[in-house]
């Protein structure tokens, strides 16, 4: 079993690493970002795949949706378990990719939803204390371990894969944010009075959305809302939804 993931600030990668660690009971875990050039070949060579991603408005991040659509042929007849990370609610987060993958001939064997610390750095709504976030991660660890133990007994969790889950995701968020994740964003804001032109944002962006122009980062209106650049900017100069950074949120802050 191999792990394939997209992770903006590290939450999803952390959960997938834990899953494979418990599943394989070794340090020989194979996990690949969809940004990795080796990812496609690894999927082709593997029969069992764990696909992991964060949920955006109870829907797929556009970078994950496009990856599946652009590489649809390689998923045929693959057994896929789906892991979804979320800040609060996802409804059918796993179901969003499951329906797409089934369309391309994949066999969905299970799903797992995991609540993780919020990563939207420029909005106050879901912010919690350091200790509260550490507790959230411990609970996720426990759920991952229990899920893997059940899988070894032949019992696969079905988080996000039922019809009821589908309705919850649809009426819980997607209808109110209709197709909000179906197009790349053009609203990334860079405060040049704070920016030091270090180029870190451009190097980190999974969409090549940020380009250095005359030694200044410039958005190309191709943002997938992963918050990677926002949460790693050394001068807190980048925002997307809000206008100011409330807290930069990355997984390393919560891991002892």
C-alpha positions in Angstrom: 0.0 0.0 0.0 1.3 3.4 -0.9 0.2 6.9 0.1 -0.6 9.7 -2.3 -1.4 13.1 -0.9 -1.8 16.8 -1.2 -1.1 18.9 1.9 -1.0 22.7 2.2 0.3 23.2 5.7 1.2 19.6 6.7 -1.9 18.3 8.4 -2.8 15.8 5.7 0.7 14.6 5.2 1.0 14.0 9.0 -2.2 11.9 9.0 -1.1 9.8 6.1 2.3 9.2 7.6 0.6 8.0 10.8 -1.8 5.8 8.9 1.0 4.1 6.9 3.2 3.8 10.1 0.4 1.9 11.9 -0.5 -0.1 8.8 3.0 -1.2 7.7 4.6 -1.2 11.2 7.9 -0.2 9.6 9.9 2.8 8.5 9.6 1.8 4.8 6.5 3.8 4.2 5.9 5.0 0.7 4.1 8.3 0.4 4.2 10.7 -2.5 2.9 14.2 -3.0 0.8 14.7 -6.1 3.4 17.4 -6.8 6.1 14.7 -6.9 7.2 13.6 -10.4 7.4 10.0 -9.2 3.8 10.0 -8.1 2.2 8.8 -11.4 4.5 5.9 -11.8 4.0 4.8 -8.2 0.3 4.7 -8.7 0.7 2.7 -11.9 2.7 0.1 -10.1 0.5 -0.2 -7.0 -2.8 -2.0 -6.5 -3.7 -0.5 -3.1 -3.5 3.3 -2.6 -4.4 5.6 0.2 -5.4 9.0 -1.2 -5.3 11.9 1.3 -6.2 15.6 1.0 -7.7 18.5 2.9 -11.3 19.4 2.3 -12.3 22.9 1.1 -15.9 23.9 1.7 -17.0 20.2 1.8 -15.4 19.8 -1.6 -12.2 18.7 -3.3 -9.3 21.3 -3.6 -9.1 22.1 -7.3 -5.5 20.9 -7.4 -6.7 17.4 -6.3 -9.7 17.4 -8.6 -7.5 18.3 -11.6 -4.9 15.7 -10.7 -7.5 12.9 -10.7 -9.1 14.1 -13.9 -5.8 14.7 -15.7 -4.6 11.2 -14.8 -7.9 9.3 -14.8 -6.5 6.3 -16.8 -4.1 5.3 -14.0 -6.9 4.8 -11.4 -8.8 2.0 -13.2 -9.1 -1.1 -11.1 -7.1 0.4 -8.2 -8.3 -0.2 -4.6 -8.4 3.2 -3.0 -8.8 4.2 0.6 -9.5 7.9 1.1 -8.4 10.1 4.0 -9.8 13.6 4.4 -8.6 16.2 6.9 -10.9 19.1 7.9 -11.0 22.0 10.3 -14.6 21.5 11.4 -17.0 19.7 9.0 -16.8 18.0 5.7 -20.0 15.8 5.3 -18.9 13.7 2.3 -15.3 14.9 2.0 -14.2 11.4 1.0 -17.2 10.9 -1.2 -16.2 13.9 -3.4 -13.2 12.1 -4.7 -14.8 8.6 -4.4 -17.5 9.5 -6.9 -15.0 10.9 -9.4 -12.6 7.9 -9.0 -15.5 5.4 -9.4 -16.3 7.1 -12.7 -12.8 6.3 -13.8 -13.0 2.6 -12.8 -11.5 2.7 -9.3 -12.7 0.5 -6.4 -13.2 2.6 -3.3 -12.6 0.4 -0.2 -13.1 2.9 2.6 -12.9 6.4 3.9 -11.6 8.2 7.0 -12.4 11.8 8.1 -10.0 13.5 10.6 -10.5 16.8 12.3 -7.2 18.7 12.5 -6.1 22.2 13.5 -7.4 25.0 11.4 -5.0 26.2 8.8 -6.8 29.4 7.5 -4.3 31.9 8.9 -6.2 35.1 8.1 -9.6 34.3 9.7 -10.3 34.2 13.4 -13.3 31.9 13.3 -11.8 28.4 14.0 -8.7 29.4 15.9 -7.9 27.4 19.1 -5.2 27.5 21.7 -2.0 25.5 21.3 -3.1 23.0 23.9 -6.5 22.5 22.3 -4.8 21.9 18.9 -2.5 19.3 20.5 -5.6 17.5 21.9 -7.2 17.6 18.4 -4.1 15.9 17.0 -4.0 13.3 19.7 -7.6 12.4 19.0 -6.8 12.1 15.3 -3.9 9.8 16.1 -6.2 7.5 18.1 -8.8 7.4 15.4 -6.1 6.6 12.8 -4.7 3.8 14.9 -8.2 2.3 15.6 -9.1 2.5 11.9 -5.9 0.7 10.9 -6.5 -2.0 13.5 -10.0 -2.6 12.1 -8.7 -2.7 8.5 -6.3 -5.5 9.5 -9.4 -7.3 10.6 -11.1 -6.7 7.3 -13.3 -3.9 8.5 -13.1 -0.7 6.5 -14.5 2.6 7.8 -16.9 4.4 5.5 -16.6 8.0 6.6 -18.0 10.4 4.0 -19.1 7.6 1.6 -22.8 7.1 2.5 -25.8 8.8 0.9 -26.5 10.6 4.2 -22.9 12.0 4.2 -23.6 13.2 0.6 -26.6 15.1 1.7 -24.7 16.6 4.7 -21.9 17.8 2.5 -24.3 19.2 -0.1 -26.6 21.0 2.2 -24.1 21.7 4.9 -21.7 23.8 2.7 -21.5 23.1 -1.0 -24.8 24.7 -2.0 -23.9 27.9 -0.1 -20.4 28.0 -1.7 -21.5 26.6 -5.1 -18.5 25.7 -7.2 -16.2 27.9 -5.0 -13.5 25.2 -5.3 -14.1 24.6 -9.0 -11.9 27.5 -10.2 -8.6 28.9 -9.2 -8.6 32.1 -7.1 -7.6 35.5 -8.2 -7.9 37.2 -4.8 -4.4 36.5 -3.2 -3.1 39.7 -1.7 0.5 40.6 -1.1 1.4 43.6 1.1 4.6 44.9 -0.5 5.2 47.2 2.5 6.0 44.0 4.5 7.4 41.8 1.8 11.2 41.3 1.8 11.3 39.6 -1.6 12.8 36.4 -0.2 11.0 34.3 -2.8 9.8 31.6 -0.3 6.2 31.9 -1.4 7.1 31.4 -5.0 9.2 28.3 -4.2 6.5 26.8 -2.0 3.4 27.3 -4.2 2.1 24.0 -5.7 0.4 25.8 -8.5 3.3 28.0 -9.7 0.9 30.8 -8.9 3.4 33.2 -7.5 6.2 34.4 -9.8 9.0 36.8 -8.9 8.8 39.9 -11.2 11.4 42.6 -10.7 12.3 41.0 -7.4 8.7 41.1 -6.2 6.2 38.2 -5.8 3.3 38.5 -8.1 0.1 36.4 -8.1 -0.8 34.8 -11.5 -4.4 34.2 -10.4 -4.0 30.5 -10.0 -4.4 30.0 -6.3 -5.8 26.7 -5.0 -6.4 28.1 -1.5 -3.9 25.7 0.2 -2.6 28.5 2.5 1.0 27.2 2.2 2.5 30.6 1.2 0.4 32.5 3.7 1.4 30.4 6.7 5.1 30.3 5.7 5.7 33.9 4.8 8.4 35.2 7.2 6.8 38.7 7.3 3.1 37.7 7.2 2.7 39.7 4.0 0.2 37.4 2.2 -3.5 37.0 2.8 -6.4 35.5 0.9 -9.8 35.6 2.6 -9.0 38.1 5.3 -6.9 41.2 5.3 -4.5 40.5 8.2 -2.8 37.4 9.5 -4.4 36.2 12.7 -2.1 33.3 13.3 0.2 31.3 11.0 -0.7 27.7 11.2 1.5 24.8 10.3 1.6 21.2 11.7 5.1 21.6 13.2 3.7 24.1 15.8 1.6 21.3 17.4 4.0 18.3 17.3 6.2 17.8 20.3 
